[in-house]
Structure formats: structure tokens, C-alpha cells
């Protein structure tokens, strides 16, 4: 089955998945308690370059894609949709999110945001149409090392957080919670939705 030729059942997982992922990111931004670790890293890079945060995000995506090469990861239709739809979803959902009122409401948006990113990741990853750049790093390391998605995602997010903070990116309680909880959330969602299939080209 080609990751570039989605069937209707795969699209029914992929498109809602990446939209929920973007909606979860929008909830984190809306809470104003700290963005996700990769946005913190993009902020840090932007402070030491001529790039804006958006440009730094694109640059980091290309850097991460280069790390796929030794992991023998291959992109697919899902990789492209991840790069496009998540950004569209963030911009579309931010203006329509209600509130939040007070610290309790803002914390609720953080928790809901993490849950939506986890569920969205589980949906689009189990569509088996190729992961996004950062999730591809996680799944590539998973297949190469046998380590759990929970552990690897937590390590990757934590590394992005520490480097971003060192470069001057803005960190908040929402950032720390995301870094700690997104790994377990993604692993739980992937397992609940059928798990990951190891690509055939890895087995040969």
C-alpha cells in the first residue's frame, strides 16, 4: 500500500487527525501559559537569526527531515498534510475559541490541547500515510531502537524545550505540561487505534 495513494478509510483518519492536532496547538496558544516545546525552539532560533517564528518553524522542519535519512524514514501524503493542515487549523480555530476566563479556564485549555494533539496524532499516524517531520523522528527512533513512543516523544519534546529555552524562547507551565504529557497521550491514542505498522522497506 503506497503512502502516496490514500484510500477513503485512510483519509477518514488522516484529515480529522491533523485538524485535531492543529486545534490542540491552537488551544495551547489560546491559554497563554506557554506554547509547545517546538514553538519555544522556533522562538529561540528566531532571536538568533533573521527568521521570524514561522520561518524558523519551516527551517526546523527541514532540519528534522534530514534526520530521517539515517533512520530510513520515508515521507508520504500524511507528511505533506501534516505540514499544511495543522497550520491552517491553528489559524482557523484561534479566532473561534471561547474565553478563557481565569487561570482555571486557561489550564483547562492546556489540558484539552494536549489531549487533542494526542488523539489527532493517533488518528493520523495510524492512517499509515507517513508521519509529519517531528513525529517521523519519533516513529523512526521507535522502529530502530524498540523504545516506547511515550519515552521517545518525551525525550524529543524535552530536548526541543531545553534548547529553545537556552536560546531565549518563552517557556510556561503549559510548555512543561506538554513536554511531560504528550508522549503518554500519543502512545495511548496510537495503541487504542490499532498501533503502528512497521513499513515493509524497514523489514528488508
Rosetta blueprint (number, residue, H / E / L):
1 X L
2 X L
3 X L
4 X L
5 X L
6 X L
7 X L
8 X H
9 X H
10 X H
11 X H
12 X H
13 X H
14 X H
15 X H
16 X H
17 X H
18 X H
19 X H
20 X H
21 X H
22 X H
23 X H
24 X H
25 X H
26 X H
27 X H
28 X H
29 X H
30 X H
31 X H
32 X L
33 X L
34 X L
35 X L
36 X L
37 X H
38 X H
39 X H
40 X H
41 X H
42 X H
43 X H
44 X H
45 X H
46 X H
47 X H
48 X L
49 X L
50 X L
51 X L
52 X L
53 X H
54 X H
55 X H
56 X H
57 X H
58 X H
59 X H
60 X H
61 X H
62 X H
63 X H
64 X H
65 X H
66 X H
67 X H
68 X H
69 X H
70 X H
71 X H
72 X L
73 X L
74 X L
75 X L
76 X L
77 X H
78 X H
79 X H
80 X H
81 X H
82 X H
83 X H
84 X H
85 X H
86 X H
87 X H
88 X H
89 X H
90 X H
91 X H
92 X H
93 X H
94 X H
95 X L
96 X L
97 X L
98 X L
99 X L
100 X L
101 X L
102 X H
103 X H
104 X H
105 X H
106 X H
107 X H
108 X H
109 X H
110 X H
111 X H
112 X H
113 X H
114 X H
115 X H
116 X H
117 X H
118 X H
119 X H
120 X H
121 X H
122 X H
123 X H
124 X H
125 X H
126 X H
127 X L
128 X L
129 X L
130 X L
131 X L
132 X L
133 X H
134 X H
135 X H
136 X H
137 X H
138 X H
139 X H
140 X H
141 X H
142 X H
143 X H
144 X H
145 X H
146 X L
147 X L
148 X L
149 X H
150 X H
151 X H
152 X H
153 X H
154 X H
155 X H
156 X H
157 X H
158 X H
159 X H
160 X H
161 X H
162 X H
163 X H
164 X H
165 X H
166 X H
167 X L
168 X L
169 X L
170 X L
171 X L
172 X L
173 X H
174 X H
175 X H
176 X H
177 X H
178 X H
179 X H
180 X H
181 X H
182 X H
183 X H
184 X H
185 X H
186 X H
187 X H
188 X H
189 X H
190 X H
191 X H
192 X H
193 X L
194 X L
195 X L
196 X L
197 X L
198 X L
199 X L
200 X H
201 X H
202 X H
203 X H
204 X L
